[in-house]
Amino acid sequence: MNRTGHSTTRAALIYQHTAMEWDRAIADALGKPAEEALKKQDPSGTGT
């Protein structure tokens, strides 16, 4: 077993790749409501 708790380096890399995809999906899902809230605060989209 290696440092990541997986039996092979290949298994660890597969897990890391999958985890990054999950992280991206979660960030995208959480980002949408945040973007909408910001648009409501600044309808012009100027950021000021």
CHARMM internal coordinates of N, CA and C (Angstrom, degrees):
IC EDIT
DIST 1 N 1 CA 1.4510
DIST 1 CA 1 C 1.5246
ANGL 1 N 1 CA 1 C 108.01
DIST 1 C 2 N 1.3362
ANGL 1 CA 1 C 2 N 116.21
DIHE 1 N 1 CA 1 C 2 N 136.83
DIST 2 N 2 CA 1.4559
ANGL 1 C 2 N 2 CA 120.13
DIHE 1 CA 1 C 2 N 2 CA -179.13
DIST 2 CA 2 C 1.5253
ANGL 2 N 2 CA 2 C 111.29
DIHE 1 C 2 N 2 CA 2 C -93.02
DIST 2 C 3 N 1.3296
ANGL 2 CA 2 C 3 N 116.82
DIHE 2 N 2 CA 2 C 3 N -174.28
DIST 3 N 3 CA 1.4742
ANGL 2 C 3 N 3 CA 122.08
DIHE 2 CA 2 C 3 N 3 CA -175.43
DIST 3 CA 3 C 1.5176
ANGL 3 N 3 CA 3 C 113.55
DIHE 2 C 3 N 3 CA 3 C -61.22
DIST 3 C 4 N 1.3315
ANGL 3 CA 3 C 4 N 117.86
DIHE 3 N 3 CA 3 C 4 N -29.04
DIST 4 N 4 CA 1.4661
ANGL 3 C 4 N 4 CA 120.03
DIHE 3 CA 3 C 4 N 4 CA -176.87
DIST 4 CA 4 C 1.5197
ANGL 4 N 4 CA 4 C 113.09
DIHE 3 C 4 N 4 CA 4 C -84.47
DIST 4 C 5 N 1.3323
ANGL 4 CA 4 C 5 N 117.19
DIHE 4 N 4 CA 4 C 5 N -2.63
DIST 5 N 5 CA 1.4456
ANGL 4 C 5 N 5 CA 120.77
DIHE 4 CA 4 C 5 N 5 CA 179.68
DIST 5 CA 5 C 1.5133
ANGL 5 N 5 CA 5 C 114.00
DIHE 4 C 5 N 5 CA 5 C 89.23
DIST 5 C 6 N 1.3351
ANGL 5 CA 5 C 6 N 116.80
DIHE 5 N 5 CA 5 C 6 N 6.26
DIST 6 N 6 CA 1.4545
ANGL 5 C 6 N 6 CA 120.91
DIHE 5 CA 5 C 6 N 6 CA 178.66
DIST 6 CA 6 C 1.5196
ANGL 6 N 6 CA 6 C 109.61
DIHE 5 C 6 N 6 CA 6 C -101.72
DIST 6 C 7 N 1.3113
ANGL 6 CA 6 C 7 N 115.29
DIHE 6 N 6 CA 6 C 7 N 153.42
DIST 7 N 7 CA 1.4544
ANGL 6 C 7 N 7 CA 119.73
DIHE 6 CA 6 C 7 N 7 CA -175.02
DIST 7 CA 7 C 1.5209
ANGL 7 N 7 CA 7 C 112.86
DIHE 6 C 7 N 7 CA 7 C -73.04
DIST 7 C 8 N 1.3190
ANGL 7 CA 7 C 8 N 117.93
DIHE 7 N 7 CA 7 C 8 N -24.29
DIST 8 N 8 CA 1.4644
ANGL 7 C 8 N 8 CA 120.46
DIHE 7 CA 7 C 8 N 8 CA 179.36
DIST 8 CA 8 C 1.5205
ANGL 8 N 8 CA 8 C 109.97
DIHE 7 C 8 N 8 CA 8 C -137.50
DIST 8 C 9 N 1.3146
ANGL 8 CA 8 C 9 N 114.89
DIHE 8 N 8 CA 8 C 9 N 159.57
DIST 9 N 9 CA 1.4566
ANGL 8 C 9 N 9 CA 119.86
DIHE 8 CA 8 C 9 N 9 CA 175.60
DIST 9 CA 9 C 1.5198
ANGL 9 N 9 CA 9 C 109.87
DIHE 8 C 9 N 9 CA 9 C -63.07
DIST 9 C 10 N 1.3220
ANGL 9 CA 9 C 10 N 116.80
DIHE 9 N 9 CA 9 C 10 N -38.01
DIST 10 N 10 CA 1.4616
ANGL 9 C 10 N 10 CA 120.59
DIHE 9 CA 9 C 10 N 10 CA 179.62
DIST 10 CA 10 C 1.5288
ANGL 10 N 10 CA 10 C 110.53
DIHE 9 C 10 N 10 CA 10 C -60.68
DIST 10 C 11 N 1.3195
ANGL 10 CA 10 C 11 N 116.91
DIHE 10 N 10 CA 10 C 11 N -43.84
DIST 11 N 11 CA 1.4617
ANGL 10 C 11 N 11 CA 120.75
DIHE 10 CA 10 C 11 N 11 CA 179.18
DIST 11 CA 11 C 1.5307
ANGL 11 N 11 CA 11 C 110.16
DIHE 10 C 11 N 11 CA 11 C -62.20
DIST 11 C 12 N 1.3173
ANGL 11 CA 11 C 12 N 117.03
DIHE 11 N 11 CA 11 C 12 N -40.18
DIST 12 N 12 CA 1.4599
ANGL 11 C 12 N 12 CA 120.78
DIHE 11 CA 11 C 12 N 12 CA 179.46
DIST 12 CA 12 C 1.5268
ANGL 12 N 12 CA 12 C 110.47
DIHE 11 C 12 N 12 CA 12 C -63.94
DIST 12 C 13 N 1.3307
ANGL 12 CA 12 C 13 N 117.39
DIHE 12 N 12 CA 12 C 13 N -41.76
DIST 13 N 13 CA 1.4600
ANGL 12 C 13 N 13 CA 120.76
DIHE 12 CA 12 C 13 N 13 CA 179.89
DIST 13 CA 13 C 1.5190
ANGL 13 N 13 CA 13 C 111.52
DIHE 12 C 13 N 13 CA 13 C -66.63
DIST 13 C 14 N 1.3133
ANGL 13 CA 13 C 14 N 117.03
DIHE 13 N 13 CA 13 C 14 N -39.55
DIST 14 N 14 CA 1.4663
ANGL 13 C 14 N 14 CA 120.66
DIHE 13 CA 13 C 14 N 14 CA 177.69
DIST 14 CA 14 C 1.5303
ANGL 14 N 14 CA 14 C 109.41
DIHE 13 C 14 N 14 CA 14 C -62.56
DIST 14 C 15 N 1.3283
ANGL 14 CA 14 C 15 N 115.85
DIHE 14 N 14 CA 14 C 15 N -44.65
DIST 15 N 15 CA 1.4595
ANGL 14 C 15 N 15 CA 119.68
DIHE 14 CA 14 C 15 N 15 CA 179.29
DIST 15 CA 15 C 1.5253
ANGL 15 N 15 CA 15 C 110.86
DIHE 14 C 15 N 15 CA 15 C -62.15
DIST 15 C 16 N 1.3376
ANGL 15 CA 15 C 16 N 117.20
DIHE 15 N 15 CA 15 C 16 N -45.05
DIST 16 N 16 CA 1.4612
ANGL 15 C 16 N 16 CA 120.58
DIHE 15 CA 15 C 16 N 16 CA -179.25
DIST 16 CA 16 C 1.5230
ANGL 16 N 16 CA 16 C 110.87
DIHE 15 C 16 N 16 CA 16 C -59.98
DIST 16 C 17 N 1.3131
ANGL 16 CA 16 C 17 N 116.55
DIHE 16 N 16 CA 16 C 17 N -44.07
DIST 17 N 17 CA 1.4622
ANGL 16 C 17 N 17 CA 120.28
DIHE 16 CA 16 C 17 N 17 CA -179.59
DIST 17 CA 17 C 1.5256
ANGL 17 N 17 CA 17 C 110.66
DIHE 16 C 17 N 17 CA 17 C -62.22
DIST 17 C 18 N 1.3162
ANGL 17 CA 17 C 18 N 116.02
DIHE 17 N 17 CA 17 C 18 N -45.14
DIST 18 N 18 CA 1.4604
ANGL 17 C 18 N 18 CA 120.89
DIHE 17 CA 17 C 18 N 18 CA 179.56
DIST 18 CA 18 C 1.5262
ANGL 18 N 18 CA 18 C 110.69
DIHE 17 C 18 N 18 CA 18 C -63.91
DIST 18 C 19 N 1.3182
ANGL 18 CA 18 C 19 N 116.64
DIHE 18 N 18 CA 18 C 19 N -41.73
DIST 19 N 19 CA 1.4634
ANGL 18 C 19 N 19 CA 120.64
DIHE 18 CA 18 C 19 N 19 CA 179.87
DIST 19 CA 19 C 1.5241
ANGL 19 N 19 CA 19 C 110.63
DIHE 18 C 19 N 19 CA 19 C -63.07
DIST 19 C 20 N 1.3369
ANGL 19 CA 19 C 20 N 117.68
DIHE 19 N 19 CA 19 C 20 N -38.22
DIST 20 N 20 CA 1.4612
ANGL 19 C 20 N 20 CA 120.15
DIHE 19 CA 19 C 20 N 20 CA 177.71
DIST 20 CA 20 C 1.5270
ANGL 20 N 20 CA 20 C 110.72
DIHE 19 C 20 N 20 CA 20 C -64.60
DIST 20 C 21 N 1.3373
ANGL 20 CA 20 C 21 N 116.66
DIHE 20 N 20 CA 20 C 21 N -38.45
DIST 21 N 21 CA 1.4650
ANGL 20 C 21 N 21 CA 119.85
DIHE 20 CA 20 C 21 N 21 CA 177.76
DIST 21 CA 21 C 1.5220
ANGL 21 N 21 CA 21 C 110.55
DIHE 20 C 21 N 21 CA 21 C -64.67
DIST 21 C 22 N 1.3371
ANGL 21 CA 21 C 22 N 116.51
DIHE 21 N 21 CA 21 C 22 N -41.66
DIST 22 N 22 CA 1.4655
ANGL 21 C 22 N 22 CA 120.13
DIHE 21 CA 21 C 22 N 22 CA 178.16
DIST 22 CA 22 C 1.5247
ANGL 22 N 22 CA 22 C 110.17
DIHE 21 C 22 N 22 CA 22 C -63.02
DIST 22 C 23 N 1.3389
ANGL 22 CA 22 C 23 N 116.30
DIHE 22 N 22 CA 22 C 23 N -44.41
DIST 23 N 23 CA 1.4601
ANGL 22 C 23 N 23 CA 120.26
DIHE 22 CA 22 C 23 N 23 CA 179.67
DIST 23 CA 23 C 1.5297
ANGL 23 N 23 CA 23 C 110.82
DIHE 22 C 23 N 23 CA 23 C -58.99
DIST 23 C 24 N 1.3371
ANGL 23 CA 23 C 24 N 116.82
DIHE 23 N 23 CA 23 C 24 N -41.72
DIST 24 N 24 CA 1.4636
ANGL 23 C 24 N 24 CA 121.40
DIHE 23 CA 23 C 24 N 24 CA 179.89
DIST 24 CA 24 C 1.5315
ANGL 24 N 24 CA 24 C 110.16
DIHE 23 C 24 N 24 CA 24 C -65.00
DIST 24 C 25 N 1.3302
ANGL 24 CA 24 C 25 N 116.93
DIHE 24 N 24 CA 24 C 25 N -43.04
DIST 25 N 25 CA 1.4623
ANGL 24 C 25 N 25 CA 120.75
DIHE 24 CA 24 C 25 N 25 CA -179.73
DIST 25 CA 25 C 1.5304
ANGL 25 N 25 CA 25 C 110.69
DIHE 24 C 25 N 25 CA 25 C -63.39
DIST 25 C 26 N 1.3133
ANGL 25 CA 25 C 26 N 116.77
DIHE 25 N 25 CA 25 C 26 N -41.42
DIST 26 N 26 CA 1.4649
ANGL 25 C 26 N 26 CA 120.78
DIHE 25 CA 25 C 26 N 26 CA 179.36
DIST 26 CA 26 C 1.5262
ANGL 26 N 26 CA 26 C 110.03
DIHE 25 C 26 N 26 CA 26 C -66.30
DIST 26 C 27 N 1.3298
ANGL 26 CA 26 C 27 N 116.47
DIHE 26 N 26 CA 26 C 27 N -44.92
DIST 27 N 27 CA 1.4636
ANGL 26 C 27 N 27 CA 120.37
DIHE 26 CA 26 C 27 N 27 CA 179.75
DIST 27 CA 27 C 1.5197
ANGL 27 N 27 CA 27 C 110.90
DIHE 26 C 27 N 27 CA 27 C -61.69
DIST 27 C 28 N 1.3238
ANGL 27 CA 27 C 28 N 117.30
DIHE 27 N 27 CA 27 C 28 N -42.36
DIST 28 N 28 CA 1.4645
ANGL 27 C 28 N 28 CA 120.52
DIHE 27 CA 27 C 28 N 28 CA 178.63
DIST 28 CA 28 C 1.5226
ANGL 28 N 28 CA 28 C 110.96
DIHE 27 C 28 N 28 CA 28 C -62.70
DIST 28 C 29 N 1.3338
ANGL 28 CA 28 C 29 N 115.87
DIHE 28 N 28 CA 28 C 29 N -43.70
DIST 29 N 29 CA 1.4631
ANGL 28 C 29 N 29 CA 119.98
DIHE 28 CA 28 C 29 N 29 CA -178.78
DIST 29 CA 29 C 1.5270
ANGL 29 N 29 CA 29 C 111.37
DIHE 28 C 29 N 29 CA 29 C -65.34
DIST 29 C 30 N 1.3157
ANGL 29 CA 29 C 30 N 117.19
DIHE 29 N 29 CA 29 C 30 N -38.89
DIST 30 N 30 CA 1.4642
ANGL 29 C 30 N 30 CA 120.23
DIHE 29 CA 29 C 30 N 30 CA 179.15
DIST 30 CA 30 C 1.5208
ANGL 30 N 30 CA 30 C 111.79
DIHE 29 C 30 N 30 CA 30 C -76.90
DIST 30 C 31 N 1.3055
ANGL 30 CA 30 C 31 N 116.57
DIHE 30 N 30 CA 30 C 31 N -27.03
DIST 31 N 31 CA 1.4558
ANGL 30 C 31 N 31 CA 120.67
DIHE 30 CA 30 C 31 N 31 CA -178.03
DIST 31 CA 31 C 1.5128
ANGL 31 N 31 CA 31 C 112.98
DIHE 30 C 31 N 31 CA 31 C -71.54
DIST 31 C 32 N 1.3143
ANGL 31 CA 31 C 32 N 117.79
DIHE 31 N 31 CA 31 C 32 N -32.44
DIST 32 N 32 CA 1.4658
ANGL 31 C 32 N 32 CA 120.56
DIHE 31 CA 31 C 32 N 32 CA -177.82
DIST 32 CA 32 C 1.5259
ANGL 32 N 32 CA 32 C 112.42
DIHE 31 C 32 N 32 CA 32 C -60.24
DIST 32 C 33 N 1.3311
ANGL 32 CA 32 C 33 N 119.30
DIHE 32 N 32 CA 32 C 33 N -50.77
DIST 33 N 33 CA 1.4696
ANGL 32 C 33 N 33 CA 118.36
DIHE 32 CA 32 C 33 N 33 CA 178.10
DIST 33 CA 33 C 1.5367
ANGL 33 N 33 CA 33 C 112.12
DIHE 32 C 33 N 33 CA 33 C -63.92
DIST 33 C 34 N 1.3189
ANGL 33 CA 33 C 34 N 116.62
DIHE 33 N 33 CA 33 C 34 N -33.43
DIST 34 N 34 CA 1.4655
ANGL 33 C 34 N 34 CA 119.52
DIHE 33 CA 33 C 34 N 34 CA 178.75
DIST 34 CA 34 C 1.5258
ANGL 34 N 34 CA 34 C 110.21
DIHE 33 C 34 N 34 CA 34 C -65.92
DIST 34 C 35 N 1.3246
ANGL 34 CA 34 C 35 N 117.03
DIHE 34 N 34 CA 34 C 35 N -43.43
DIST 35 N 35 CA 1.4681
ANGL 34 C 35 N 35 CA 120.27
DIHE 34 CA 34 C 35 N 35 CA 177.75
DIST 35 CA 35 C 1.5242
ANGL 35 N 35 CA 35 C 111.22
DIHE 34 C 35 N 35 CA 35 C -61.23
DIST 35 C 36 N 1.3258
ANGL 35 CA 35 C 36 N 116.74
DIHE 35 N 35 CA 35 C 36 N -42.04
DIST 36 N 36 CA 1.4634
ANGL 35 C 36 N 36 CA 120.48
DIHE 35 CA 35 C 36 N 36 CA 178.82
DIST 36 CA 36 C 1.5264
ANGL 36 N 36 CA 36 C 111.11
DIHE 35 C 36 N 36 CA 36 C -62.41
DIST 36 C 37 N 1.3225
ANGL 36 CA 36 C 37 N 115.97
DIHE 36 N 36 CA 36 C 37 N -42.27
DIST 37 N 37 CA 1.4674
ANGL 36 C 37 N 37 CA 119.79
DIHE 36 CA 36 C 37 N 37 CA 179.32
DIST 37 CA 37 C 1.5189
ANGL 37 N 37 CA 37 C 110.45
DIHE 36 C 37 N 37 CA 37 C -63.43
DIST 37 C 38 N 1.3209
ANGL 37 CA 37 C 38 N 116.75
DIHE 37 N 37 CA 37 C 38 N -40.48
DIST 38 N 38 CA 1.4641
ANGL 37 C 38 N 38 CA 119.68
DIHE 37 CA 37 C 38 N 38 CA 178.96
DIST 38 CA 38 C 1.5229
ANGL 38 N 38 CA 38 C 111.49
DIHE 37 C 38 N 38 CA 38 C -66.86
DIST 38 C 39 N 1.3173
ANGL 38 CA 38 C 39 N 116.98
DIHE 38 N 38 CA 38 C 39 N -36.64
DIST 39 N 39 CA 1.4671
ANGL 38 C 39 N 39 CA 120.47
DIHE 38 CA 38 C 39 N 39 CA 178.40
DIST 39 CA 39 C 1.5261
ANGL 39 N 39 CA 39 C 110.31
DIHE 38 C 39 N 39 CA 39 C -63.71
DIST 39 C 40 N 1.3333
ANGL 39 CA 39 C 40 N 116.38
DIHE 39 N 39 CA 39 C 40 N -37.54
DIST 40 N 40 CA 1.4604
ANGL 39 C 40 N 40 CA 120.17
DIHE 39 CA 39 C 40 N 40 CA 179.21
DIST 40 CA 40 C 1.5203
ANGL 40 N 40 CA 40 C 110.88
DIHE 39 C 40 N 40 CA 40 C -66.45
DIST 40 C 41 N 1.3210
ANGL 40 CA 40 C 41 N 116.92
DIHE 40 N 40 CA 40 C 41 N -34.18
DIST 41 N 41 CA 1.4716
ANGL 40 C 41 N 41 CA 120.66
DIHE 40 CA 40 C 41 N 41 CA 178.93
DIST 41 CA 41 C 1.5232
ANGL 41 N 41 CA 41 C 111.29
DIHE 40 C 41 N 41 CA 41 C -75.43
DIST 41 C 42 N 1.3533
ANGL 41 CA 41 C 42 N 116.98
DIHE 41 N 41 CA 41 C 42 N -32.22
DIST 42 N 42 CA 1.4663
ANGL 41 C 42 N 42 CA 121.74
DIHE 41 CA 41 C 42 N 42 CA -176.31
DIST 42 CA 42 C 1.5210
ANGL 42 N 42 CA 42 C 109.22
DIHE 41 C 42 N 42 CA 42 C -134.98
DIST 42 C 43 N 1.3448
ANGL 42 CA 42 C 43 N 117.12
DIHE 42 N 42 CA 42 C 43 N 75.35
DIST 43 N 43 CA 1.4614
ANGL 42 C 43 N 43 CA 120.24
DIHE 42 CA 42 C 43 N 43 CA -175.07
DIST 43 CA 43 C 1.5272
ANGL 43 N 43 CA 43 C 114.26
DIHE 42 C 43 N 43 CA 43 C -59.35
DIST 43 C 44 N 1.3243
ANGL 43 CA 43 C 44 N 117.30
DIHE 43 N 43 CA 43 C 44 N -25.52
DIST 44 N 44 CA 1.4580
ANGL 43 C 44 N 44 CA 119.78
DIHE 43 CA 43 C 44 N 44 CA -179.42
DIST 44 CA 44 C 1.5190
ANGL 44 N 44 CA 44 C 111.93
DIHE 43 C 44 N 44 CA 44 C -72.83
DIST 44 C 45 N 1.3463
ANGL 44 CA 44 C 45 N 116.94
DIHE 44 N 44 CA 44 C 45 N -21.32
DIST 45 N 45 CA 1.4566
ANGL 44 C 45 N 45 CA 120.92
DIHE 44 CA 44 C 45 N 45 CA 179.52
DIST 45 CA 45 C 1.5093
ANGL 45 N 45 CA 45 C 113.59
DIHE 44 C 45 N 45 CA 45 C 75.94
DIST 45 C 46 N 1.3466
ANGL 45 CA 45 C 46 N 116.97
DIHE 45 N 45 CA 45 C 46 N 15.86
DIST 46 N 46 CA 1.4557
ANGL 45 C 46 N 46 CA 119.69
DIHE 45 CA 45 C 46 N 46 CA -177.84
DIST 46 CA 46 C 1.5226
ANGL 46 N 46 CA 46 C 112.68
DIHE 45 C 46 N 46 CA 46 C -81.81
DIST 46 C 47 N 1.3256
ANGL 46 CA 46 C 47 N 117.20
DIHE 46 N 46 CA 46 C 47 N -17.32
DIST 47 N 47 CA 1.4500
ANGL 46 C 47 N 47 CA 119.75
DIHE 46 CA 46 C 47 N 47 CA -179.44
DIST 47 CA 47 C 1.5117
ANGL 47 N 47 CA 47 C 113.89
DIHE 46 C 47 N 47 CA 47 C 81.83
DIST 47 C 48 N 1.3047
ANGL 47 CA 47 C 48 N 115.57
DIHE 47 N 47 CA 47 C 48 N 7.78
DIST 48 N 48 CA 1.4842
ANGL 47 C 48 N 48 CA 118.55
DIHE 47 CA 47 C 48 N 48 CA 179.99
DIST 48 CA 48 C 1.4980
ANGL 48 N 48 CA 48 C 110.71
DIHE 47 C 48 N 48 CA 48 C -114.47
END
COOR INIT
IC SEED 1 N 1 CA 1 C
IC BUILD
